[in-house]
Amino acid sequence: MNLRKKLIVNSTLIFGLVYTVSALLIYMVYYRNSEQIIFNELESTSLLTAYFYLEEDELSRKEHNKIKEQFMGKIQNSKVKLYNERNEFSFGDQYTGFEQFLTADILDRTRNLGKYKFKIDNNYFYGIYYPDNQGNFVVYVITENVFFESQSRQLIYILTGSLILGLLLILLFSRYLSKIAYQSITKIANQIDSIDIYSKDADYLALPETNDEVQKMVLKFNELLKGMAENFNIQKNFINYLSHEIKTPLTAISGNLEVFGQKNRNPEEYKTLSRNALKNVYEIKNIIKNLLILSGLEKTESKPSQFRIDELTWKVCDKIISHYPEAKQLIKIDIQIDQSELFQVYGSDNQLEIAIYNLIENAVKYSNQKPIQIEFSEVENHLQLIIQDHGKGIPEDELKFISEPFQRGSNVLSTKGSGIGLSLALLILEQNQIGFSIQSKINEGTTIRLKFKT
């Protein structure tokens, strides 16, 4: 059952339930109030009956005639019976057909309570205890209210008919309104059916101008679709990355091992082959480590602490030069700070070592053998670290993708790289709350500015 049918069924059932409960309450209130009106009328008639039969000797003829006139008008559809202290019939209608209901127990109960009322089928009984100089009497008035019962049945018919008509109307209106309400949802569902989520160029849903929850849902879905597309792209790049980057050192290792087995070599040759194999093993290890850090599966060991960023940068440069000897002639460090306390920064030194290493390594790899400036300066009482190269640069339309893992510039595909270093560095900078900005122009170079908190 689709949502539209569920809405129709639920709204119809809810209406039916609410109407049925309301109708029952209306009927019960009407029935009880009507019965109370009948009993109140019978109470008045029973008092008038007692006056008519028992007070004639104490009233003037004129007063008694007036009571008689009222009495005759009241008992047209009623029967009256008066019983003495011995429960013997004394006045009124002797044979009414209701004698079997006015038992001695009922008469005694009326005397004890002063008044008593009850109903049998459509017949209403009301009795009062009336002490008089002629004796103590029980006066009962009985009426058969056929009109009231007929009105009650008509009310039931009206309420039942209204329920059936209301259910039909609510069913029709629900179908019509649900068609209008779910029109936009139906369109969205049809669009979703036509979307190929595995396609890199998957179309987003058309945004309805409804300014309601449906519009918010479409916005969220488009955000989700965008995230899925990015993840698929990352997944694709990840597979390409693994197939290339890990395959290369593995091929080198296997080549070195094959050379080992071809013929006997002198110790120096064995050392060279071992160093080459070990270098490739370290390269694979470094790739896996970067992947684990990037995915969050591996945490750096150091906790946030205070340390000197200039000393860390010198340490990183030494490592860079050990891996890239040509960098010794390219890297120039310029310190334009007089206040040494600005070099004290707070963060994870292990993480920031990885980040700064990746940034400087990228500058070296893509510098085209041109100078690389590393500058420490002060900006608004904050330490600023600038890493600037004059190499290949990043295409302007690709700058927005630099934080995505495995993304590489289209102009550096021929240079060995993984697409992890820059994205990992930026992630670490964000985690350590270090501001950064990147400016780059194709064939003019890249400038990265890091702003540290004091």
N, C-alpha and C positions, 0 to 999 in steps of 0.2 A: 504494500500500500504506500503510495507516494505521499509527500507532505500535503499536497492540496486535498487529497481525499481524507487524510487524517484530520485536517482543519475542519472540513465539512462535517465529518462524523462527530468529532469532539464538540464543535460548536452546537450541533443539533442535540447531542446527548446532554450537554450542559444546560441548554435552554429547556429541554424536556424535564430535566431534574429540578431546576429552579422553579419552573412553572408548576410542576406537580406539587412540590412542597408548598408553594405560595397558594395554590388552589385548595389544598387540604386545610391550610391555616384559615383561609377565607371561609371555607365551608364550616369548619368547626366553630369559628367565632360567630358566624351568622346563626348556626343551629343553636348554640348555647344562649345567645342573646334573645333569639326568638322564643326559646323555651322559657327563659326568665320573664319575658314580657307576658307570656300566657299564664305562668304561675302568679305573677303580680296581679293580673286581671282576675284570676280565680280567688286570690286572697281578698281582693276588694269585694267580689261577689259573695264570698262566704260571710263576710261581716254584714253585708247588706241583707243576706238571707236570715241571719240571726236577728237583726233588728226587725225584719218583717214578721217573723213567726213568734218571737219571744218578747218583743217590747210593745206589742199592741196595747196591753193593759196599762202601760206607763206613759204612752204618748197620746196627744190629742188626735182627733180624727183627721184634722188637716195635715198634721205632721206625718201621721201614719199613711195617709193617701199619697203624700209626696214620696215616701219611701217605697210604697207599693208600685208607684209609677216607675221609679228607678229600677226596682227589683224585676218587674216584668220585662223591661228593656234589656236587662242583663242576662236573663236565663233563657232566652229564646233557643239557644243551641246547647243548653246545659241542663243537667239534672241535679237536684238538691235532695239531701237526706239528713235528717236530724235524729240523733240517738240520745236516749236518756242515760242515767247512771248505770242502769242494768243492761246496757247495750241493746235496748229495744227500740225499734223504729217508732218515732213520735210524730214527725212532721215531714212534709215534702212529697217527693215522688216515691211511692212505696215500691213499685216494681219497675226497676230500671234495667235489669240484666247485669248490674254491677255488684249485686249483693254479695256474691261469692268472694269479691276482692276486699270488701270491708269487713274483715274478720274481727273477732274480739281482740286479737293481738294488735291489730292496726289501730283500733279505737283506743285501747289502753296506752299505746305508744303516743297517740295524739294528745291524750290527757296529760301524760308525763312531760312531753316536750312543749305543749302549748299550741303547736302547729306542726303539721306534717304534710309532705307532698311526695308524690311518686307518679310514675308513668307506666302503663301497661299497653303495649302495642301503640295505637294512635290515641289512646285515652289518657287524659291528664286528671289526676285526683289531687284535691287540695282540701285539707281539713283543719279546723281550729277548735280549741276547747273554749266553750263560752259559758261561764257561770251566770245563773239568773235566779230571780226570786221564785221561779217555777221549778227550779232544779238546775243541775249542772249538765250541760248538753255538749255533744260533739257534732259539729256542723261540717258536712262534706259537700263540695261542689264538684261535679264530674262533667267534663266536656270532651267531645271527640273533635279534634282539630284537623279535619281532612284538608282544609285549605293550606294549612302550614306544611303538612306532609307533601302536598302537591307542589308547593313552592320550592320545597327542599329538593324534590326530584328534578324540577325544572332547572334549579341552580346546578345540580350535578350534570345534567345534559349540556347546559351552557358551558360550564367549565371544561367538560370533556371535549366538546366540539371545538372550543377555543384552543385547547391543547393540540388537537389534530391539525387544525388550521395553522396554528403557530409553528408546528413542526414542519409543515409543508412550506410555509413562507420562509422560515429560517434556512431550510434546506436549499431553496431556490436562491435566496439572497447570499448564502454562503458560497454557493457555486459561482455566482456572478462576481462577488467581491474577491474570492480567492483567485479567480481567473485574472482579475486586475492586479491583485497584490503579488501574485507569483509570476506575473508576466516577465518582470525583470530577472527573477531567479531562473525561470525557464530559459531565457536567453543566455544567461551566464552558464547554466548547465550545458547547453548546446555548444557554447564556445569552448568550455573545458573539454568536452568530448573530442573536439577537433584539434586540441593542443597535443603536440608531440613533445613531451617533457624531456626526451632524450636529445632533442634537437638544440643545437647551440643558438639558433636564431628563432627560438619559440616566441610566438606572438603573445603579448600581454592581453589581458581581458580589457574590453572597452569599458571605460568608467561611466556608469550611469549617472545622470544628473538628478538623483533622487534626494540627496542630502539626508540620508537615513542610514540605518544599520547595513543595508545592502551595499551602499557605496563604501562604507568602512570595510566590509568584508572583501570587496573587490580590491581595495587598496592593499589590505593585508595579504590577499592571495597573490597579487602582483609582486609584492615584496618577497613572499615565499618563493614564487616562481623565479624571480631574479636570483635569489640565494641558491636555489637548486641549479640554475644554469651556471652560476659561478662555480659551484661545487663540482658539477660535471666537467667543467673546463679544467679545474684544478686536478681532478682525478685523471683526466686525459693527459695533462702536462706531467703529472706525477709518474704515470706509466712510461711516458716517453723519456722522462728524466732518468728513471731507474734503468730502463733498457739501454740508455746511452752512457750515463755517468758511471754506473757500477760495472757495466760491460767492459769499459775501457781499461780500468785498472786490473780487472780479472784477466783480460786478454794479455796485458803486460806481464802479470804474474805467471800465467801459463806459458808465455813465451820464454820467460827467464828460466822456468823449470825445464822446459824442453832443451834450452841451451846447456843447462847443467848436465843433462844426460847424453849429449851428443859426443863429448870427448873429455878427456882429462884436461884440467886447466890449472894454472898456477894459483897460489893463494890470493894474489891481488885480484885476479879476475873473479874468483869466487866471492870475495868481499864486495866487489862492485855489483855483481849480480844479486847478492843478498841485500845490499842496500837498496837497489832498485825495487826488488820484490817487497821489502819492508816498507818502502815509501808508498807503494801502491796499497799495501794493507792499511797503512795509516790513513791514506786518502779515503778508502772505503769506510773505515772507522769514523772518520770525521763527517762523512756524508750521513751515516746512520745517526750520529750524535746530533747533528743539526736537525735532522728530520724529527727525532724524538723531542728535542727542545721545542721545535716549531709546533708540534702537535700537543705539547703539554704533558707527554708521557714521562719525560725526564725533567726533573727539577735541578736547577743549579744548587750546589751545596751551600754556598755562602748566604748568610742572612744580611739584610740591609745594614750598612755600617757607614762610618765616615772615613774617607780616604782622599788622597791627592790624585786628581784626575790627570795632572801633567805627568806624574811618575808612571801612571798606568799607560798613558799614551806613548811615552818613551819605550816602555816595555813592549807594547804592541809593535812599534816601529822596528824594534830589534828582531822580533819574530818575523815580521814581513820581509826584512832584509835577508834573514836566513833562508827564507823560501824563495825570494825573488832578489837575487844579488844585484840586479840592475837597478833596483829601487833605491839603493844607497846614494846614487847620483841624482835621483829624481826628487826625493822627499826633502823638503825644506820646512823646518819648524820655526815659527816666529812667535815670540812671547811679548805681548804689549801690555802686560799687567804689572803694576808696581805692588799691589796689595796681595801678598802671598796667601792670605786667608781665603781669598776667592777660589783658590785651587781646591779647597776642602769642599767636597760634595758628599751627598748622602745617597746611598743606593746599594745595589748588589755589585760588588767589584767584579765578580766572575761573569755576570751577565753583561756588564758594560764592556768588559774586555772583549767578549765575543762580538758585541755590536760594533765597537770602534775598529776592531780587527777587520770585520767584514766591509765596513765603509772604506777604510784605507786600502784594503786589498782590491776592491772594485776600482778605486781611483788608479791604482798601479796597473791593473790588467787592461783597463780601457783608456790609458793615458796617451797612447801612441808615442811613448817614450818622451813625452813632454813633461815639464816640471809639475810637481804637486806641492801645493802650499798647505801647511797645517798651521793655523793661527789661533792663538789664545788672546782674547780681547775682553774688554769690559763694556757692557751695554746696560745702562740703567741699574748700576750696582749689581749686575748679575754676570756670571762668567759665560762667555760665548766661545764655542769651539767651531772653527770653520775648516772644512776639508774641501779643497778646490783643486780640480784638475782641468786640463785644457785638451782633453781627448775627444772621444767619439760623441759624447753627449747622449741624450735620450730624446727620441722624437716627441714633439709636443703633444700629439694625440695619444701617446702611450704613457704619459706621466701619471694619469689617473689610475693606472693598473700596477704601479710599482710596488704597492704594498701586498699584492696578491702573490702567494707562493708559486714558484715555477714559471713565473712570467719573465721573459727576457725581451730586451729590445730587438726590434727587427733588424737593426744595423750592427748587432754584435753576435749574431748566431754563429759566425765562423770562429769566434773566440771561445775557448774552453770556459764553461761556467755552468752553474746548476739552476740559477733562478731562485735560490733559497737565501743567499747571503743578505741582500738588501731587505727583503720582507722580514727576515728574522731580526735584523738590526732594528728596524722600525718597531716591531712588536716589543722588543726589549726596552726601547726608549719610552714607549707608551706605558709599559708596566712600571718603569722607574720614574714616571711623571717628569720626563725631560722633553721640553718643547723642541720641535725640529721643523725645518723648512727645506725644500729642495727646489733649486732652480737649474734648468738645463736647456741647452740649445744644441741642436745637431751640429757636429763637427766643431763646436766651440768649447765644449766641456760642461762639467757639472759642479755646482756649488751646494754643499750641505752645511747648514747652520744648526748647531745644537745649543740650546739655552738652558743652563742649569739653575736650579733654585739654590738660594743660599741657606 
